[in-house]
Amino acid sequence: MSKIPFYISSILLSMLLTACESNAILQTSVMQSESNSSSEILISSPAEEGLEDAAKDSNEPDDSDTSMIALNIQIGEMNFSAKLFDNESTQALAAKMPLKLDMSELNGNEKYYFFSESFPTASERIGNIHAGDLLLYGSDCLVLFYEDYETSYSYTRLGYIENPSGLAGALGNGEVQVIFSLAVSY
C-alpha cells in the first residue's frame, strides 16, 4: 500500500517536468519569432531550429535566381565560365566590358586590379572565400581569388567562376592579363 503514493508521486513529477520542458521550448520559439519582428507565432522543434541555424551560418549567396549575368573570363589560352550576381556593382562592371586587365598577385591566393573610378558597393564580411570568387574590395579594387581563403575583410560580392579547376595554374605567379567579357546568349 505504501508503494502506491510513491508511484503516483513519480507519475505526477514526470508529467510536471514534461510540461515545463514543453513550455520552455514554446517560450524560446515565441521569443525568437518576436525578435524577428513577425506577428506570427512560430513553434518549431529543436531539430528544425538547428537546420535554420545551419542555413544562417552559410556565407554563400543565394544564386538560385535566374537573373544572374553570364560572363567569360579568359586567361591565356584558358576560358572560364562565370556568373555575376545581378546588382548595382555588377551592372556598373558589366557596362565597362569587355575588359582586358593586367592583374597583380597578392598573398599567393588572389589577383587584383585597381580601377581609376569607384563602383557602387554593398560590402559585407564574407568570412570564407572560395577559389573562383570574384569580389570588389573597397569601391575600386577587383579581386579574383584562385585559392580558398578565410578572411575578416569586407567585400562586395560580384560573382564566381562556375568550375575553378585549373584557375590557379592559369593565373600563375606574378602579374597576368585577364580578359572579362559578357557571354553571348542565344
C-alpha atoms as one frame of an Amber mdcrd trajectory, in Angstrom:
protein
   0.000   0.000   0.000   2.875   2.371   0.704   4.145   1.904  -2.883   1.030
   3.451  -4.486   1.655   7.021  -3.232   5.280   6.694  -4.409   4.156   5.661
  -7.933   1.528   8.404  -8.086   4.118  10.972  -6.974   6.584   9.727  -9.607
   3.976   9.973 -12.359   2.917  13.478 -11.312   6.560  14.608 -11.142   7.226
  13.201 -14.640   4.182  14.989 -16.062   5.222  18.243 -14.393   8.785  18.045
 -15.776   7.488  17.222 -19.262   5.106  20.182 -19.137   7.919  22.517 -18.006
  10.210  21.327 -20.804   7.483  21.804 -23.450   6.722  25.267 -22.056  10.423
  26.236 -22.248  10.628  25.172 -25.909   7.416  27.093 -26.690   8.714  30.221
 -24.900  12.042  30.045 -26.775  10.244  29.710 -30.109   7.885  32.602 -29.322
  10.792  34.834 -28.205  12.705  34.018 -31.395   9.723  34.834 -33.575   9.129
  38.104 -31.665  12.764  39.096 -32.160  12.260  38.580 -35.888   9.528  41.273
 -35.755   6.960  38.847 -37.027   3.366  38.958 -35.886   3.093  35.206 -36.382
   3.846  32.787 -33.572   6.179  30.127 -34.840   6.595  26.888 -32.965   9.467
  24.756 -34.117  11.207  21.711 -32.841  14.847  21.873 -31.722  15.781  19.870
 -34.837  14.149  22.492 -37.086  15.939  25.267 -35.214  19.267  23.535 -35.890
  18.503  23.465 -39.612  17.629  27.160 -39.584  20.889  27.999 -37.778  22.896
  25.977 -40.295  21.260  27.887 -43.147  22.028  31.231 -41.480  25.678  30.272
 -40.942  26.192  29.715 -44.650  28.185  32.507 -46.255  27.105  31.538 -49.680
  24.824  33.916 -51.546  21.573  32.595 -52.933  22.300  32.093 -56.630  19.071
  30.255 -57.419  17.825  33.415 -59.129  17.887  33.075 -62.900  18.741  36.771
 -63.314  22.472  36.138 -62.981  24.709  37.573 -65.689  26.822  35.107 -67.693
  30.491  36.058 -68.002  33.530  34.708 -69.836  36.962  35.014 -68.255  39.951
  34.340 -70.491  43.425  33.803 -69.046  45.973  32.974 -71.717  44.515  30.085
 -73.714  42.094  29.031 -70.958  38.467  30.138 -70.777  36.315  30.039 -67.653
  32.541  30.460 -67.427  31.409  32.674 -64.594  28.214  34.094 -63.166  27.734
  37.645 -61.930  25.096  38.467 -59.365  22.600  40.997 -60.689  23.272  44.056
 -58.516  24.385  47.679 -58.929  28.070  46.788 -58.642  27.983  44.119 -61.338
  25.833  46.247 -63.630  28.442  49.025 -63.450  31.214  46.490 -64.086  29.320
  44.855 -66.977  28.831  48.265 -68.601  32.637  48.514 -68.978  33.055  45.129
 -70.665  34.933  43.787 -72.444  37.865  44.472 -70.106  41.483  43.487 -70.606
  43.167  43.883 -67.223  46.735  43.346 -66.051  46.065  41.845 -62.645  48.701
  41.768 -59.891  49.471  38.980 -57.406  48.703  39.184 -53.688  49.169  36.658
 -50.860  49.531  33.618 -53.127  45.746  33.299 -53.377  44.387  36.229 -55.375
  44.853  38.565 -58.334  43.696  42.164 -58.136  43.245  45.276 -60.256  42.571
  48.870 -59.130  40.181  50.867 -61.330  40.570  54.641 -61.624  36.889  55.113
 -60.729  34.649  53.773 -57.974  31.817  51.274 -58.232  28.654  51.059 -56.127
  29.269  48.817 -53.115  27.368  46.552 -50.755  30.272  45.265 -48.702  29.913
  42.569 -46.115  32.196  40.384 -44.042  32.297  37.263 -46.136  34.391  35.020
 -43.888  35.158  32.142 -46.250  36.246  32.896 -49.774  36.383  30.135 -52.370
  38.596  29.652 -55.405  36.885  31.389 -58.312  35.175  34.099 -56.240  35.103
  37.498 -57.933  34.807  40.311 -55.385  35.167  44.061 -55.055  37.435  45.290
 -52.270  36.623  48.852 -51.270  34.965  50.603 -54.162  37.628  50.252 -56.837
  39.604  47.011 -56.469  38.518  43.958 -58.460  39.762  40.729 -56.856  39.781
  37.234 -58.354  40.598  34.511 -55.816  42.243  31.318 -57.011  42.624  29.618
 -53.608  40.174  29.153 -50.744  40.783  31.759 -48.082  39.403  32.725 -44.695
  39.187  36.467 -44.095  37.870  39.108 -41.755  37.884  41.756 -44.520  34.719
  43.087 -46.132  33.989  42.719 -49.838  31.149  43.321 -52.271  30.131  40.062
 -53.930  30.302  40.234 -57.709  30.188  36.606 -58.824  32.112  33.374 -59.186
  33.717  31.060 -61.706  31.458  28.046 -62.102  34.288  25.495 -62.296  37.572
  26.942 -60.975  39.541  23.777 -61.768  42.800  24.871 -63.424  42.352  28.507
 -62.372  45.434  28.656 -60.125  47.634  27.197 -62.868  46.246  29.579 -65.487
  46.852  32.633 -63.271  50.372  31.525 -62.315  52.699  33.730 -60.270  53.029
  37.467 -60.662  51.119  39.742 -62.995  48.771  38.215 -65.558  46.455  39.559
 -68.240  42.807  38.598 -67.736  40.015  39.342 -70.220  36.462  39.698 -68.905
  33.577  39.707 -71.386  29.853  39.163 -71.219  28.729  35.790 -72.523  26.589
  35.876 -75.610  23.071  34.470 -75.054  21.095  32.870 -77.837
